[in-house]
Amino acid sequence: MNALFNLIGYIFGYILWYAYLAVGNFAIAILIFTVILRVFQFPLQIKSQKNMAGSMRMSKKQQEIQEKYGRDREKVNEELSKLYEKENINPMGGCMTSIVPMFLLMGVYWTVRYPLTNTLHIAQDTVDKMIAYGKGLPVVGSALEGIYGQINFMSLYSMLRDNSDFVAQTGVSSADISKLDTFAQGFKMFGLNLLEVPNAHGVASVFILFPVLCFVTSFGTSFISMKMSGSGMKGQQGCMNAMFLMMPLMSAWIAYSVPSAIALYWIYSNIIGLITTIIIHKFYNAEAMTALDEARRIALLEEEELNVKQVVKVYKNDNSAVKNKKKKKK
């Protein structure tokens, strides 16, 4: 599975790289990158909302079918299948529209997590040698251990670029050096280095804003989404309430422990996700979809009635023509 996510990240890396070349700043490039991906996901969100609205609309009909046929599961499933077909709703549609964004999200994570291979597209063998060389440095080399080694390498790159021994041992090409030079210059946001990890500076530093904003945007998105869908915290079980808080807290804790560049992507993603959710809810909520379907149903009935009248009219005209022919023969 990691290989698949890495492949998606490798492809997405081209979007992030060209966005960076266009603006020369990673913070702005990641915003452009997030917007592009959210636009790509927008049709999936609409489809998911339509399926959700359709399911809510059909809940009463489903209940009637279940009450009517009771324990006859085969008949219940048959009638439900007919209902789904009639209403043009795919019961598995919600699953697919949930799975695809998850794959895209993980692909994005792999893009940001592995900037050397997936954004700059430097050969894996060369990257391995670069990381290994960096690990050999006293004191700072330990920062390249773990899953965020490639991001942390960018913060050490300025110490290595003019080192002839580094170039000789890693075999990094002049083209790759040029990419690294370009990329290393754009990790500043309001004077903050996005390659820094908040927990390295403590809770009293300005970097604490990244995990705090991760929590606020994650919690706010979940809360507003629940309010718009008509469900709230009232009446929910304790475990559900705990999960409602747990996810934002987890995102804040992770953001505290990873380079700020990754936290920034999550913040952007939460904010843009909330905006798209509000837009979709405005036009594709259950009430609007029900009203639209009812209008279509009435229009269809009127069209069928008009067709029937036309058929009857044609039939009468044909009968009249036949009768006139008979009269003429007589």
C-alpha positions as CSV (number, residue, x, y, z in Angstrom):
1,M,0.0,0.0,0.0
2,N,2.9,2.4,0.8
3,A,4.2,1.8,-2.7
4,L,0.8,3.0,-4.1
5,F,0.7,6.1,-1.9
6,N,4.3,6.8,-2.9
7,L,3.4,6.5,-6.6
8,I,0.5,9.0,-6.2
9,G,2.9,11.3,-4.2
10,Y,5.4,11.0,-7.0
11,I,2.8,12.1,-9.6
12,F,1.4,14.9,-7.3
13,G,5.0,16.1,-6.8
14,Y,5.0,17.5,-10.3
15,I,2.1,19.8,-9.4
16,L,3.7,21.0,-6.2
17,W,7.1,21.6,-8.0
18,Y,5.6,23.6,-10.9
19,A,3.5,25.6,-8.4
20,Y,6.7,26.3,-6.5
21,L,8.5,27.4,-9.6
22,A,5.6,29.7,-10.4
23,V,5.6,31.5,-7.0
24,G,9.0,30.8,-5.5
25,N,7.5,30.2,-2.0
26,F,6.7,26.9,-0.5
27,A,3.8,28.2,1.7
28,I,2.1,29.7,-1.3
29,A,2.9,26.7,-3.5
30,I,1.3,24.3,-1.0
31,L,-1.8,26.5,-1.0
32,I,-2.0,26.4,-4.8
33,F,-1.4,22.6,-4.7
34,T,-4.1,22.1,-2.0
35,V,-6.6,24.2,-4.0
36,I,-5.9,22.2,-7.2
37,L,-6.4,18.9,-5.5
38,R,-9.6,20.1,-3.7
39,V,-11.0,21.2,-7.1
40,F,-10.2,17.7,-8.4
41,Q,-12.1,16.2,-5.4
42,F,-15.0,18.5,-5.7
43,P,-17.1,16.3,-8.1
44,L,-16.5,13.4,-5.7
45,Q,-17.8,15.5,-2.8
46,I,-20.9,16.4,-4.7
47,K,-21.5,12.8,-5.6
48,S,-21.1,11.8,-2.0
49,Q,-23.5,14.5,-0.8
50,K,-26.0,13.5,-3.4
51,N,-25.9,9.9,-2.2
52,M,-26.2,11.0,1.4
53,A,-29.1,13.2,0.6
54,G,-30.7,10.4,-1.4
55,S,-30.3,8.0,1.4
56,M,-31.9,10.4,3.9
57,R,-34.7,11.0,1.4
58,M,-35.3,7.3,1.0
59,S,-35.1,6.3,4.7
60,K,-38.9,6.4,5.2
61,K,-39.5,4.3,2.1
62,Q,-36.8,1.8,3.2
63,Q,-38.5,1.5,6.6
64,E,-41.8,0.9,5.0
65,I,-40.3,-2.0,2.9
66,Q,-38.7,-3.5,5.9
67,E,-41.9,-3.3,7.9
68,K,-44.0,-4.7,5.0
69,Y,-41.8,-7.8,4.3
70,G,-40.5,-8.3,7.9
71,R,-38.2,-11.3,8.1
72,D,-38.2,-12.1,4.4
73,R,-34.7,-10.7,3.8
74,E,-34.6,-11.8,0.2
75,K,-37.7,-9.9,-0.6
76,V,-36.6,-6.9,1.4
77,N,-33.3,-6.8,-0.6
78,E,-35.1,-7.2,-3.9
79,E,-37.5,-4.3,-3.1
80,L,-34.6,-2.2,-1.9
81,S,-32.7,-2.9,-5.1
82,K,-35.7,-1.8,-7.1
83,L,-36.0,1.3,-5.0
84,Y,-32.3,2.3,-5.5
85,E,-32.7,1.7,-9.3
86,K,-35.9,3.8,-9.4
87,E,-34.3,6.6,-7.4
88,N,-31.0,6.3,-9.3
89,I,-28.9,6.0,-6.1
90,N,-25.9,3.8,-5.8
91,P,-25.7,2.3,-2.3
92,M,-22.0,1.8,-2.7
93,G,-21.4,5.3,-4.0
94,G,-20.7,6.8,-0.6
95,C,-18.0,4.2,0.1
96,M,-16.2,4.9,-3.2
97,T,-16.4,8.7,-2.7
98,S,-14.9,8.2,0.8
99,I,-12.1,5.8,-0.3
100,V,-10.8,7.9,-3.3
101,P,-10.2,11.1,-1.2
102,M,-8.4,9.0,1.3
103,F,-6.0,7.7,-1.3
104,L,-5.5,11.3,-2.6
105,L,-4.8,12.6,0.9
106,M,-2.2,9.9,1.5
107,G,-0.6,10.7,-1.8
108,V,-0.4,14.4,-0.8
109,Y,1.2,13.3,2.5
110,W,3.8,11.3,0.6
111,T,4.5,14.3,-1.7
112,V,5.2,16.6,1.3
113,R,7.0,14.0,3.4
114,Y,9.4,13.0,0.6
115,P,10.3,16.2,-1.1
116,L,13.6,15.0,-2.6
117,T,12.2,12.0,-4.4
118,N,8.6,13.0,-5.0
119,T,8.8,16.8,-5.5
120,L,12.3,17.4,-6.9
121,H,12.3,13.9,-8.5
122,I,15.9,13.1,-7.6
123,A,16.8,9.5,-8.1
124,Q,16.2,7.3,-5.1
125,D,19.8,6.0,-5.1
126,T,21.2,9.5,-5.0
127,V,18.8,10.5,-2.3
128,D,19.8,7.5,-0.2
129,K,23.5,8.6,-0.5
130,M,22.7,12.2,0.4
131,I,20.8,11.1,3.5
132,A,23.5,8.7,4.5
133,Y,26.1,11.4,4.1
134,G,24.1,13.8,6.2
135,K,23.6,11.3,9.0
136,G,27.4,11.1,9.3
137,L,27.6,14.8,10.3
138,P,28.2,15.3,14.0
139,V,25.3,16.6,16.1
140,V,22.9,17.6,13.3
141,G,23.1,14.3,11.5
142,S,20.6,12.7,13.9
143,A,17.9,14.9,12.5
144,L,17.9,12.8,9.4
145,E,16.8,9.7,11.2
146,G,13.1,8.7,10.9
147,I,10.4,9.2,8.4
148,Y,11.0,13.0,8.0
149,G,14.6,12.7,7.0
150,Q,14.1,14.1,3.5
151,I,12.4,17.2,4.9
152,N,15.0,17.7,7.6
153,F,17.7,17.3,4.9
154,M,16.5,20.5,3.3
155,S,17.3,22.4,6.5
156,L,20.9,21.0,6.5
157,Y,21.4,21.5,2.7
158,S,23.0,25.0,3.0
159,M,25.8,23.4,5.1
160,L,26.5,20.8,2.4
161,R,26.1,22.4,-1.0
162,D,29.6,23.9,-1.2
163,N,31.2,20.8,0.2
164,S,33.1,19.1,-2.6
165,D,33.3,15.9,-0.6
166,F,29.5,15.8,-0.4
167,V,29.2,16.0,-4.2
168,A,31.9,13.4,-4.8
169,Q,30.4,10.8,-2.4
170,T,26.8,11.2,-3.3
171,G,27.2,11.7,-7.1
172,V,24.5,14.4,-7.0
173,S,24.3,16.0,-10.5
174,S,24.5,19.7,-11.3
175,A,20.9,19.6,-12.4
176,D,19.9,18.2,-9.0
177,I,22.0,20.8,-7.2
178,S,20.2,23.5,-9.2
179,K,16.8,22.1,-8.1
180,L,18.0,21.9,-4.4
181,D,19.2,25.5,-4.6
182,T,15.9,26.7,-5.9
183,F,13.8,24.7,-3.5
184,A,15.9,25.6,-0.4
185,Q,15.3,29.3,-0.7
186,G,11.5,29.2,-0.4
187,F,10.7,27.7,3.0
188,K,10.1,31.0,4.8
189,M,6.6,32.1,6.0
190,F,6.4,35.4,7.9
191,G,10.0,34.9,8.8
192,L,9.4,31.3,10.1
193,N,11.3,28.4,8.6
194,L,8.7,25.8,7.6
195,L,11.3,23.0,8.0
196,E,11.4,23.5,11.7
197,V,9.6,21.1,14.1
198,P,7.5,22.9,16.8
199,N,8.5,20.5,19.6
200,A,12.1,21.5,19.1
201,H,11.2,25.0,20.2
202,G,8.7,24.3,23.0
203,V,5.2,25.5,23.7
204,A,6.3,29.0,24.3
205,S,7.6,29.6,20.8
206,V,5.7,31.0,17.8
207,F,5.8,27.6,16.1
208,I,3.1,26.4,18.5
209,L,0.7,28.2,16.2
210,F,0.9,25.4,13.7
211,P,-0.5,22.6,16.0
212,V,-3.0,25.1,17.5
213,L,-4.3,26.0,14.1
214,C,-4.4,22.3,13.1
215,F,-6.6,21.7,16.1
216,V,-8.8,24.7,15.6
217,T,-9.4,24.1,11.9
218,S,-9.9,20.4,12.3
219,F,-12.4,20.8,15.2
220,G,-14.2,23.7,13.5
221,T,-14.6,21.8,10.3
222,S,-16.0,18.8,12.0
223,F,-18.3,20.8,14.2
224,I,-19.7,23.0,11.4
225,S,-20.1,20.0,9.1
226,M,-22.2,18.2,11.8
227,K,-24.3,21.3,12.4
228,M,-25.1,21.6,8.7
229,S,-25.9,17.9,8.4
230,G,-28.5,18.3,11.2
231,S,-26.6,16.0,13.6
232,G,-25.1,17.3,16.8
233,M,-23.4,16.2,19.9
234,K,-26.7,15.9,21.7
235,G,-27.8,12.4,22.3
236,Q,-24.6,10.8,21.0
237,Q,-22.8,8.2,23.0
238,G,-19.7,9.1,25.1
239,C,-17.4,7.3,22.8
240,M,-18.7,9.3,19.8
241,N,-18.1,12.6,21.8
242,A,-14.6,11.4,22.6
243,M,-13.8,10.6,18.9
244,F,-15.2,14.1,18.0
245,L,-12.4,15.6,20.1
246,M,-9.8,12.9,19.6
247,M,-9.2,13.5,15.9
248,P,-8.4,17.2,16.2
249,L,-6.3,16.5,19.3
250,M,-4.4,13.8,17.3
251,S,-3.8,16.2,14.4
252,A,-2.5,18.8,16.8
253,W,-0.1,16.4,18.5
254,I,1.2,15.1,15.1
255,A,1.6,18.7,13.9
256,Y,3.6,19.4,17.1
257,S,6.0,16.6,16.2
258,V,6.5,17.0,12.5
259,P,8.0,19.8,10.3
260,S,5.7,22.8,10.1
261,A,5.4,22.4,6.3
262,I,3.2,19.3,6.8
263,A,1.1,21.0,9.5
264,L,0.6,23.9,7.0
265,Y,-0.8,21.6,4.4
266,W,-3.3,20.2,7.0
267,I,-4.4,23.7,8.0
268,Y,-4.9,24.7,4.3
269,S,-6.7,21.4,3.6
270,N,-9.1,21.9,6.6
271,I,-10.0,25.4,5.7
272,I,-10.6,24.7,2.0
273,G,-12.4,21.5,2.9
274,L,-14.8,23.5,5.1
275,I,-15.4,26.1,2.3
276,T,-16.3,23.3,-0.2
277,T,-18.5,21.6,2.4
278,I,-20.4,24.8,2.9
279,I,-20.8,25.3,-0.8
280,I,-22.0,21.8,-1.4
281,H,-24.4,21.8,1.5
282,K,-26.0,25.0,0.2
283,F,-26.8,23.5,-3.2
284,Y,-26.9,19.8,-2.5
285,N,-28.5,19.4,1.0
286,A,-31.2,16.9,1.6
287,E,-34.0,19.4,1.4
288,A,-32.8,21.0,-1.8
289,M,-32.2,17.6,-3.4
290,T,-35.7,16.4,-2.3
291,A,-37.4,19.5,-3.8
292,L,-35.4,19.1,-7.0
293,D,-36.4,15.5,-7.3
294,E,-40.0,16.3,-6.6
295,A,-40.0,19.0,-9.3
296,R,-38.5,16.5,-11.8
297,R,-41.1,13.9,-10.8
298,I,-43.9,16.4,-11.4
299,A,-42.4,17.5,-14.7
300,L,-42.1,13.9,-15.8
301,L,-45.7,13.2,-14.9
302,E,-46.8,16.3,-16.8
303,E,-44.7,15.1,-19.8
304,E,-46.3,11.6,-19.7
305,E,-49.7,13.1,-19.4
306,L,-49.0,15.3,-22.4
307,N,-47.8,12.3,-24.4
308,V,-50.9,10.4,-23.5
309,K,-53.1,13.3,-24.7
310,Q,-51.2,13.4,-28.0
311,V,-51.5,9.7,-28.5
312,V,-55.3,9.9,-27.8
313,K,-55.6,12.8,-30.2
314,V,-53.7,10.9,-33.0
315,Y,-55.9,7.9,-32.3
316,K,-59.1,10.0,-32.7
317,N,-57.8,11.6,-35.9
318,D,-57.0,8.2,-37.3
319,N,-60.5,6.9,-36.4
320,S,-62.1,9.9,-38.0
321,A,-60.1,9.4,-41.2
322,V,-61.1,5.8,-41.3
323,K,-64.8,6.7,-40.8
324,N,-64.6,9.3,-43.6
325,K,-63.2,6.8,-46.0
326,K,-66.0,4.3,-45.3
327,K,-68.6,7.1,-45.9
328,K,-67.0,7.9,-49.2
329,K,-67.1,4.3,-50.3
330,K,-70.8,4.0,-49.5
